[in-house]
Amino acid sequence: MSADTDFGTILARRQLAKPSFVLLRRTQNVGPDEVGSLLVRNLPAFERDLNEGAIVVIDDTVARVRRLPITPV
């Protein structure tokens, strides 16, 4: 888990299926308690995706998943 987009970019470019990764977006001014709450609210919905290989992007309003490996367009 990180706010650094480089990890997702590395997984995508290398077309890796694992490890899974949680990307926190637009949470710079959010305290640790709020980040924890975001994770507790959102991660259960993505448990299967994370176990199978995915990038989960969570921000203050939405969460989405991108399954790995990411194939080039």
N, CA, C and O atoms as a GROMACS GRO file, in nm:
protein
  292
    1MET      N    1   0.084  -0.116   0.000
    1MET     CA    2   0.000   0.000   0.000
    1MET      C    3   0.089   0.123   0.000
    1MET      O    4   0.187   0.131   0.074
    2SER      N    5   0.053   0.219  -0.085
    2SER     CA    6   0.131   0.340  -0.096
    2SER      C    7   0.050   0.447  -0.168
    2SER      O    8  -0.052   0.417  -0.231
    3ALA      N    9   0.097   0.569  -0.160
    3ALA     CA   10   0.041   0.678  -0.240
    3ALA      C   11   0.130   0.703  -0.362
    3ALA      O   12   0.103   0.794  -0.441
    4ASP      N   13   0.233   0.624  -0.378
    4ASP     CA   14   0.329   0.639  -0.487
    4ASP      C   15   0.282   0.557  -0.608
    4ASP      O   16   0.273   0.435  -0.601
    5THR      N   17   0.252   0.624  -0.718
    5THR     CA   18   0.200   0.556  -0.836
    5THR      C   19   0.305   0.471  -0.907
    5THR      O   20   0.270   0.391  -0.994
    6ASP      N   21   0.432   0.487  -0.873
    6ASP     CA   22   0.538   0.410  -0.939
    6ASP      C   23   0.519   0.259  -0.924
    6ASP      O   24   0.552   0.185  -1.017
    7PHE      N   25   0.468   0.214  -0.811
    7PHE     CA   26   0.452   0.070  -0.792
    7PHE      C   27   0.354   0.012  -0.893
    7PHE      O   28   0.381  -0.092  -0.953
    8GLY      N   29   0.242   0.077  -0.914
    8GLY     CA   30   0.145   0.032  -1.013
    8GLY      C   31   0.202   0.036  -1.153
    8GLY      O   32   0.175  -0.054  -1.234
    9THR      N   33   0.280   0.139  -1.182
    9THR     CA   34   0.343   0.151  -1.314
    9THR      C   35   0.439   0.035  -1.339
    9THR      O   36   0.442  -0.021  -1.448
   10ILE      N   37   0.518   0.000  -1.240
   10ILE     CA   38   0.613  -0.111  -1.252
   10ILE      C   39   0.539  -0.242  -1.278
   10ILE      O   40   0.578  -0.319  -1.366
   11LEU      N   41   0.432  -0.267  -1.203
   11LEU     CA   42   0.355  -0.390  -1.224
   11LEU      C   43   0.296  -0.394  -1.364
   11LEU      O   44   0.298  -0.498  -1.430
   12ALA      N   45   0.244  -0.281  -1.410
   12ALA     CA   46   0.182  -0.276  -1.543
   12ALA      C   47   0.286  -0.296  -1.653
   12ALA      O   48   0.264  -0.375  -1.745
   13ARG      N   49   0.396  -0.227  -1.645
   13ARG     CA   50   0.499  -0.237  -1.750
   13ARG      C   51   0.562  -0.374  -1.759
   13ARG      O   52   0.598  -0.421  -1.867
   14ARG      N   53   0.576  -0.438  -1.645
   14ARG     CA   54   0.636  -0.572  -1.644
   14ARG      C   55   0.533  -0.682  -1.667
   14ARG      O   56   0.569  -0.799  -1.675
   15GLN      N   57   0.407  -0.644  -1.677
   15GLN     CA   58   0.296  -0.736  -1.698
   15GLN      C   59   0.294  -0.846  -1.592
   15GLN      O   60   0.270  -0.963  -1.623
   16LEU      N   61   0.319  -0.806  -1.467
   16LEU     CA   62   0.318  -0.901  -1.356
   16LEU      C   63   0.177  -0.926  -1.307
   16LEU      O   64   0.092  -0.838  -1.312
   17ALA      N   65   0.152  -1.048  -1.260
   17ALA     CA   66   0.021  -1.084  -1.205
   17ALA      C   67   0.017  -1.064  -1.054
   17ALA      O   68  -0.091  -1.059  -0.995
   18LYS      N   69   0.132  -1.053  -0.991
   18LYS     CA   70   0.140  -1.032  -0.847
   18LYS      C   71   0.271  -0.963  -0.818
   18LYS      O   72   0.363  -0.975  -0.898
   19PRO      N   73   0.285  -0.894  -0.710
   19PRO     CA   74   0.195  -0.884  -0.596
   19PRO      C   75   0.084  -0.782  -0.622
   19PRO      O   76   0.095  -0.696  -0.710
   20SER      N   77  -0.021  -0.794  -0.545
   20SER     CA   78  -0.128  -0.695  -0.551
   20SER      C   79  -0.080  -0.567  -0.485
   20SER      O   80   0.019  -0.566  -0.412
   21PHE      N   81  -0.152  -0.461  -0.513
   21PHE     CA   82  -0.108  -0.330  -0.467
   21PHE      C   83  -0.230  -0.242  -0.441
   21PHE      O   84  -0.324  -0.242  -0.520
   22VAL      N   85  -0.228  -0.168  -0.331
   22VAL     CA   86  -0.334  -0.072  -0.299
   22VAL      C   87  -0.274   0.068  -0.314
   22VAL      O   88  -0.177   0.102  -0.246
   23LEU      N   89  -0.332   0.146  -0.402
   23LEU     CA   90  -0.287   0.283  -0.428
   23LEU      C   91  -0.384   0.381  -0.364
   23LEU      O   92  -0.503   0.381  -0.395
   24LEU      N   93  -0.333   0.464  -0.274
   24LEU     CA   94  -0.414   0.568  -0.211
   24LEU      C   95  -0.397   0.697  -0.290
   24LEU      O   96  -0.285   0.747  -0.303
   25ARG      N   97  -0.506   0.750  -0.342
   25ARG     CA   98  -0.502   0.872  -0.422
   25ARG      C   99  -0.569   0.987  -0.348
   25ARG      O  100  -0.667   0.967  -0.276
   26ARG      N  101  -0.518   1.105  -0.366
   26ARG     CA  102  -0.574   1.228  -0.310
   26ARG      C  103  -0.603   1.217  -0.160
   26ARG      O  104  -0.708   1.260  -0.113
   27THR      N  105  -0.509   1.161  -0.086
   27THR     CA  106  -0.526   1.148   0.059
   27THR      C  107  -0.416   1.221   0.135
   27THR      O  108  -0.390   1.190   0.251
   28GLN      N  109  -0.350   1.319   0.069
   28GLN     CA  110  -0.238   1.388   0.133
   28GLN      C  111  -0.279   1.463   0.260
   28GLN      O  112  -0.204   1.466   0.356
   29ASN      N  113  -0.397   1.523   0.261
   29ASN     CA  114  -0.442   1.600   0.376
   29ASN      C  115  -0.533   1.520   0.468
   29ASN      O  116  -0.605   1.577   0.550
   30VAL      N  117  -0.530   1.389   0.453
   30VAL     CA  118  -0.614   1.300   0.533
   30VAL      C  119  -0.527   1.238   0.642
   30VAL      O  120  -0.417   1.189   0.614
   31GLY      N  121  -0.577   1.240   0.764
   31GLY     CA  122  -0.502   1.183   0.876
   31GLY      C  123  -0.504   1.031   0.875
   31GLY      O  124  -0.582   0.970   0.802
   32PRO      N  125  -0.418   0.970   0.956
   32PRO     CA  126  -0.408   0.823   0.960
   32PRO      C  127  -0.539   0.755   0.999
   32PRO      O  128  -0.569   0.646   0.949
   33ASP      N  129  -0.617   0.817   1.087
   33ASP     CA  130  -0.744   0.755   1.126
   33ASP      C  131  -0.841   0.749   1.008
   33ASP      O  132  -0.912   0.650   0.991
   34GLU      N  133  -0.843   0.854   0.928
   34GLU     CA  134  -0.929   0.856   0.810
   34GLU      C  135  -0.882   0.757   0.705
   34GLU      O  136  -0.964   0.690   0.641
   35VAL      N  137  -0.751   0.747   0.686
   35VAL     CA  138  -0.697   0.649   0.591
   35VAL      C  139  -0.734   0.508   0.636
   35VAL      O  140  -0.777   0.426   0.555
   36GLY      N  141  -0.719   0.482   0.764
   36GLY     CA  142  -0.758   0.351   0.819
   36GLY      C  143  -0.904   0.322   0.795
   36GLY      O  144  -0.941   0.210   0.759
   37SER      N  145  -0.989   0.422   0.814
   37SER     CA  146  -1.132   0.406   0.792
   37SER      C  147  -1.163   0.379   0.644
   37SER      O  148  -1.248   0.295   0.613
   38LEU      N  149  -1.093   0.449   0.554
   38LEU     CA  150  -1.110   0.424   0.410
   38LEU      C  151  -1.076   0.279   0.377
   38LEU      O  152  -1.148   0.214   0.301
   39LEU      N  153  -0.967   0.230   0.434
   39LEU     CA  154  -0.925   0.092   0.408
   39LEU      C  155  -1.025  -0.009   0.463
   39LEU      O  156  -1.061  -0.105   0.396
   40VAL      N  157  -1.069   0.013   0.586
   40VAL     CA  158  -1.163  -0.080   0.650
   40VAL      C  159  -1.294  -0.084   0.570
   40VAL      O  160  -1.354  -0.191   0.555
   41ARG      N  161  -1.339   0.031   0.520
   41ARG     CA  162  -1.464   0.036   0.443
   41ARG      C  163  -1.451  -0.028   0.305
   41ARG      O  164  -1.547  -0.087   0.256
   42ASN      N  165  -1.335  -0.019   0.245
   42ASN     CA  166  -1.321  -0.059   0.105
   42ASN      C  167  -1.255  -0.193   0.079
   42ASN      O  168  -1.295  -0.263  -0.014
   43LEU      N  169  -1.157  -0.232   0.158
   43LEU     CA  170  -1.080  -0.353   0.127
   43LEU      C  171  -1.161  -0.482   0.125
   43LEU      O  172  -1.134  -0.567   0.040
   44PRO      N  173  -1.260  -0.502   0.213
   44PRO     CA  174  -1.334  -0.628   0.206
   44PRO      C  175  -1.398  -0.654   0.069
   44PRO      O  176  -1.409  -0.769   0.027
   45ALA      N  177  -1.440  -0.550   0.001
   45ALA     CA  178  -1.502  -0.566  -0.130
   45ALA      C  179  -1.403  -0.614  -0.235
   45ALA      O  180  -1.443  -0.668  -0.339
   46PHE      N  181  -1.274  -0.595  -0.210
   46PHE     CA  182  -1.171  -0.629  -0.307
   46PHE      C  183  -1.083  -0.746  -0.263
   46PHE      O  184  -0.978  -0.769  -0.322
   47GLU      N  185  -1.124  -0.818  -0.160
   47GLU     CA  186  -1.042  -0.926  -0.106
   47GLU      C  187  -1.006  -1.030  -0.212
   47GLU      O  188  -0.890  -1.069  -0.225
   48ARG      N  189  -1.104  -1.075  -0.287
   48ARG     CA  190  -1.077  -1.177  -0.390
   48ARG      C  191  -0.982  -1.122  -0.496
   48ARG      O  192  -0.888  -1.190  -0.536
   49ASP      N  193  -1.006  -0.999  -0.542
   49ASP     CA  194  -0.920  -0.939  -0.643
   49ASP      C  195  -0.776  -0.930  -0.593
   49ASP      O  196  -0.682  -0.964  -0.665
   50LEU      N  197  -0.758  -0.886  -0.469
   50LEU     CA  198  -0.624  -0.872  -0.412
   50LEU      C  199  -0.555  -1.007  -0.397
   50LEU      O  200  -0.434  -1.018  -0.418
   51ASN      N  201  -0.630  -1.110  -0.363
   51ASN     CA  202  -0.572  -1.243  -0.351
   51ASN      C  203  -0.531  -1.300  -0.486
   51ASN      O  204  -0.436  -1.378  -0.495
   52GLU      N  205  -0.601  -1.260  -0.591
   52GLU     CA  206  -0.574  -1.314  -0.724
   52GLU      C  207  -0.478  -1.228  -0.806
   52GLU      O  208  -0.427  -1.272  -0.908
   53GLY      N  209  -0.454  -1.104  -0.763
   53GLY     CA  210  -0.363  -1.014  -0.832
   53GLY      C  211  -0.434  -0.894  -0.891
   53GLY      O  212  -0.502  -0.906  -0.993
   54ALA      N  213  -0.418  -0.778  -0.826
   54ALA     CA  214  -0.488  -0.658  -0.872
   54ALA      C  215  -0.424  -0.533  -0.816
   54ALA      O  216  -0.350  -0.536  -0.717
   55ILE      N  217  -0.454  -0.423  -0.882
   55ILE     CA  218  -0.423  -0.291  -0.827
   55ILE      C  219  -0.557  -0.232  -0.786
   55ILE      O  220  -0.647  -0.217  -0.868
   56VAL      N  221  -0.570  -0.199  -0.658
   56VAL     CA  222  -0.691  -0.135  -0.608
   56VAL      C  223  -0.657   0.011  -0.580
   56VAL      O  224  -0.563   0.041  -0.506
   57VAL      N  225  -0.734   0.100  -0.640
   57VAL     CA  226  -0.714   0.244  -0.623
   57VAL      C  227  -0.825   0.296  -0.534
   57VAL      O  228  -0.943   0.279  -0.565
   58ILE      N  229  -0.786   0.359  -0.423
   58ILE     CA  230  -0.884   0.413  -0.329
   58ILE      C  231  -0.857   0.562  -0.312
   58ILE      O  232  -0.744   0.602  -0.282
   59ASP      N  233  -0.962   0.643  -0.331
   59ASP     CA  234  -0.949   0.784  -0.297
   59ASP      C  235  -1.064   0.822  -0.203
   59ASP      O  236  -1.136   0.733  -0.156
   60ASP      N  237  -1.081   0.949  -0.175
   60ASP     CA  238  -1.178   0.988  -0.074
   60ASP      C  239  -1.322   0.968  -0.119
   60ASP      O  240  -1.413   0.977  -0.036
   61THR      N  241  -1.348   0.943  -0.247
   61THR     CA  242  -1.486   0.928  -0.292
   61THR      C  243  -1.517   0.796  -0.363
   61THR      O  244  -1.634   0.757  -0.371
   62VAL      N  245  -1.415   0.728  -0.414
   62VAL     CA  246  -1.442   0.607  -0.492
   62VAL      C  247  -1.327   0.508  -0.478
   62VAL      O  248  -1.213   0.545  -0.448
   63ALA      N  249  -1.359   0.381  -0.500
   63ALA     CA  250  -1.256   0.276  -0.506
   63ALA      C  251  -1.280   0.196  -0.632
   63ALA      O  252  -1.394   0.169  -0.669
   64ARG      N  253  -1.171   0.158  -0.698
   64ARG     CA  254  -1.184   0.079  -0.820
   64ARG      C  255  -1.070  -0.022  -0.827
   64ARG      O  256  -0.970  -0.011  -0.756
   65VAL      N  257  -1.088  -0.121  -0.913
   65VAL     CA  258  -0.990  -0.229  -0.922
   65VAL      C  259  -0.947  -0.247  -1.067
   65VAL      O  260  -1.025  -0.229  -1.160
   66ARG      N  261  -0.822  -0.281  -1.082
   66ARG     CA  262  -0.766  -0.316  -1.212
   66ARG      C  263  -0.695  -0.449  -1.194
   66ARG      O  264  -0.596  -0.457  -1.121
   67ARG      N  265  -0.744  -0.554  -1.258
   67ARG     CA  266  -0.687  -0.688  -1.243
   67ARG      C  267  -0.552  -0.696  -1.312
   67ARG      O  268  -0.530  -0.633  -1.415
   68LEU      N  269  -0.462  -0.772  -1.254
   68LEU     CA  270  -0.330  -0.794  -1.309
   68LEU      C  271  -0.326  -0.928  -1.381
   68LEU      O  272  -0.402  -1.018  -1.343
   69PRO      N  273  -0.245  -0.946  -1.480
   69PRO     CA  274  -0.155  -0.847  -1.538
   69PRO      C  275  -0.233  -0.751  -1.628
   69PRO      O  276  -0.337  -0.786  -1.683
   70ILE      N  277  -0.181  -0.631  -1.640
   70ILE     CA  278  -0.241  -0.530  -1.728
   70ILE      C  279  -0.177  -0.547  -1.865
   70ILE      O  280  -0.055  -0.534  -1.880
   71THR      N  281  -0.259  -0.576  -1.963
   71THR     CA  282  -0.207  -0.599  -2.098
   71THR      C  283  -0.201  -0.467  -2.175
   71THR      O  284  -0.290  -0.383  -2.161
   72PRO      N  285  -0.099  -0.449  -2.254
   72PRO     CA  286  -0.086  -0.325  -2.331
   72PRO      C  287  -0.199  -0.312  -2.434
   72PRO      O  288  -0.251  -0.411  -2.484
   73VAL      N  289  -0.233  -0.189  -2.462
   73VAL     CA  290  -0.341  -0.162  -2.559
   73VAL      C  291  -0.285  -0.150  -2.697
   73VAL      O  292  -0.359  -0.128  -2.792
   0.00000   0.00000   0.00000
